[in-house]
Amino acid sequence: MKYKGYLIDLDGTIFKGTQIIPAGKRFVEELQKRNIPFLFVTNNTTKTPESVKERLAKEFDIHVSVELIYTASLATVDYMNELNLGKRVYIIGEEGLKTAILNAGYEIDEKYPNYVVVGNDSEITYEKVATAAMAIQAGATFIGTNPDLNIPTERGLLPGAGSLVKYVEAACQVEPIYIGKPKAIIMNKALDVLGIARKEAIMVGDNYLTDIQAGIQNDMDTLLVTTGFTKPEEVANLPIPATYTLKSLDEWDYE
């Protein structure tokens, strides 16, 4: 089937840590050559879309406009704006998440926030978790940017935002609202940005639990590439298979 638009994961699909996945680069360049619309949809909240764009260009020689990068941080802001509970927030996260939220007019409040937002944070501390847990117990809405327990890198699988969200959840005994893949919130917003009907789009990624489930749970076709999180030997035991499964994006038939 010829798809009119592609939603594409980054980590484990186009690159792995600091290493390019050559077939992923060729995949993006082929879409550009064919003028097929695509949007990078990433659960990574540590970087701003601008810094992701710069990194793709400088480290991997992949050149796209910033409008083609939709992060879980942006989807989190869209969700908070829709809830409209107030403008006070406590954030566990890094530059990408904090920049997106603060640029949207929110203010940091450690004691009485309307929201507690938890994303990946390489400088996580006990005190940050304690502050978040106390605010949630006091009534703040608990948002997890994404459920990814791990991030595939050249070092192996490192802790992801989902691991930190679970840490806070265990501390406060309150379930979070998840924004990122596989949840509908980020997928619906991404389709709006792409401007393609869901039946004409396909979700491409390496993680069955997030990327592929994002498609399955939101009525989209899926392409699983086993270059990152989900390994080739796991494919046979997946409960619902991806629409397509490839060992390399070089194998993809665009027609």
C-alpha positions in Angstrom: 0.0 0.0 0.0 1.2 3.5 -0.8 1.0 5.7 2.3 0.5 9.4 2.0 2.2 10.2 5.3 4.7 8.7 7.7 5.0 9.2 11.5 8.6 8.2 12.4 10.3 7.5 15.7 13.9 8.6 16.2 15.7 6.8 18.9 16.4 3.2 17.8 14.9 3.9 14.4 17.0 6.6 12.7 19.9 6.6 15.2 20.9 4.8 18.3 22.5 7.0 20.9 25.3 8.8 19.1 25.4 6.3 16.2 23.5 6.8 13.0 21.5 3.8 11.7 22.4 4.1 8.0 19.2 2.5 6.7 17.3 5.0 8.8 19.1 7.9 7.1 18.5 6.5 3.7 14.8 6.0 4.6 14.4 9.7 5.4 16.2 10.8 2.3 14.0 8.6 0.1 10.9 10.2 1.6 12.3 13.6 0.9 13.2 12.6 -2.6 9.7 11.3 -3.3 8.1 14.4 -1.6 6.2 12.1 0.8 5.1 14.0 4.0 6.6 12.8 7.3 6.8 13.9 10.9 9.3 12.7 13.5 7.3 11.8 16.6 9.5 11.2 19.6 8.9 10.4 23.2 12.2 12.0 24.1 11.6 15.1 26.2 15.2 16.0 27.0 15.7 18.1 23.8 13.8 21.0 22.2 12.7 20.5 18.6 15.3 23.1 17.6 18.1 21.1 19.3 16.9 17.9 17.7 16.9 19.5 14.3 20.5 20.8 14.9 21.6 17.4 16.2 20.2 15.6 13.1 22.0 17.9 10.8 25.4 18.1 12.6 25.7 14.6 13.9 23.8 12.6 11.3 23.7 14.7 8.2 19.9 14.6 8.2 18.3 17.9 7.2 14.7 18.7 8.1 12.8 21.8 9.2 11.9 22.2 12.9 8.2 21.9 12.1 8.8 18.2 11.2 9.8 17.4 14.8 6.9 16.7 17.3 8.0 15.8 20.8 6.1 14.5 23.8 7.0 17.8 25.4 4.9 19.7 22.8 2.1 17.2 23.2 2.2 17.6 27.0 1.8 21.4 26.7 -1.1 20.9 24.3 -2.8 18.6 26.8 -2.2 20.9 29.8 -3.7 23.8 27.8 -6.8 21.7 27.0 -7.2 20.8 30.7 -6.9 24.5 31.6 -6.4 23.8 35.3 -4.1 26.7 36.0 -0.5 27.9 35.1 1.5 26.5 38.0 3.6 23.4 37.4 6.4 21.3 39.0 8.7 19.6 36.5 11.0 16.7 36.7 12.8 16.8 33.4 15.4 18.4 31.2 15.8 21.3 28.8 13.3 20.2 26.2 10.5 19.6 28.6 11.1 22.7 30.7 11.5 25.0 27.7 8.3 23.8 26.1 6.2 24.3 29.3 7.7 27.6 30.4 7.5 29.1 26.9 3.7 28.3 27.0 3.3 30.6 30.0 3.5 28.2 32.9 5.4 29.0 36.1 7.3 26.7 38.4 5.7 26.1 41.8 7.1 23.4 44.0 4.5 23.5 46.8 1.1 24.2 45.1 1.3 23.3 41.4 -1.7 22.5 39.3 0.4 19.9 37.5 3.4 17.7 38.2 5.0 16.7 35.0 7.6 13.9 35.0 9.9 13.2 32.0 13.4 11.8 31.7 15.9 13.5 34.0 19.6 12.4 34.1 20.0 14.4 37.3 17.1 12.9 39.2 17.4 13.1 43.0 15.5 11.8 46.0 14.4 15.4 46.8 12.9 15.9 43.3 10.8 12.8 43.7 9.8 13.8 47.2 8.7 17.2 46.1 6.7 15.7 43.2 5.1 13.1 45.4 4.0 15.6 48.0 2.5 17.9 45.4 0.6 15.1 43.8 -0.8 13.9 47.1 -1.9 17.5 47.7 -4.0 17.4 44.5 -1.8 18.3 41.6 -2.6 16.5 38.3 0.1 13.9 37.7 1.4 13.7 34.1 4.0 11.4 32.7 5.4 12.5 29.4 5.8 9.0 28.1 5.8 5.4 29.4 9.2 4.3 27.9 11.0 2.4 30.6 14.2 2.3 28.6 16.1 4.2 25.9 18.2 2.2 23.4 21.7 3.7 23.1 25.1 2.6 22.0 25.7 1.7 25.7 22.6 -0.5 25.8 19.2 0.1 27.3 19.3 3.0 29.7 16.5 4.2 32.1 13.8 6.2 30.3 11.1 8.6 31.5 8.8 5.7 32.3 11.2 4.5 34.9 11.1 7.8 36.7 7.3 8.1 36.4 7.1 4.7 38.0 9.4 5.9 40.8 7.1 8.9 41.5 4.0 6.8 41.2 5.3 4.3 43.8 6.1 7.2 46.1 2.7 8.9 45.9 0.4 5.9 45.1 -1.4 7.9 42.3 -1.5 6.7 38.7 -0.2 9.2 36.1 -1.8 10.4 32.9 0.6 9.4 30.1 0.9 11.7 27.0 3.5 10.1 24.7 3.3 7.0 22.5 1.3 4.8 22.6 -1.3 7.2 23.9 -3.9 8.8 21.7 -3.0 12.3 22.8 0.3 12.5 21.0 -0.9 10.5 18.0 -4.0 12.6 17.4 -1.9 15.8 17.6 0.8 14.4 15.3 -1.8 13.5 12.7 -3.1 17.1 12.9 0.3 18.5 12.3 1.0 16.1 9.5 -2.3 16.8 7.9 -2.9 13.2 6.8 -5.9 11.0 7.6 -5.0 8.2 9.9 -6.0 5.5 7.4 -3.5 7.1 4.9 -0.6 7.2 7.4 1.8 4.7 8.9 3.7 4.7 12.2 7.3 3.6 11.9 9.4 2.6 14.9 11.6 0.2 16.8 9.7 -0.2 20.0 6.7 -2.5 20.0 5.5 -1.3 23.4 5.3 2.4 22.3 5.7 3.0 18.6 3.8 -0.1 17.3 1.2 0.0 20.1 0.6 3.6 19.2 -0.5 2.5 15.8 -2.4 -0.5 17.0 -4.3 1.4 19.7 -5.1 4.3 17.4 -6.2 2.5 14.2 -3.1 3.1 12.2 -0.9 0.7 10.2 2.5 0.1 11.6 6.1 -0.7 10.5 8.3 -2.3 13.1 12.0 -2.2 12.4 14.1 -4.4 14.6 17.1 -2.1 14.9 16.5 -0.8 18.5 14.3 -1.9 21.4 12.3 -4.8 20.1 14.6 -7.6 18.9 14.1 -10.0 15.9 13.7 -13.0 18.2 10.8 -11.3 20.0 8.7 -10.8 17.0 7.1 -14.2 16.8 5.7 -13.8 20.3 4.2 -10.4 20.0 0.5 -10.5 20.9 -0.7 -8.4 17.9 1.8 -8.2 15.1 2.8 -5.0 13.4 1.4 -4.5 9.9 4.9 -4.9 8.6 8.1 -6.1 10.3 11.6 -5.5 8.8 15.1 -6.0 9.9 16.2 -2.9 8.0 14.3 0.1 6.6 16.3 -0.5 3.4 13.8 -3.4 2.8 10.8 -1.0 2.7 8.7 -0.8 -0.5 7.4 2.7 -0.9 4.8 1.7 -3.5 
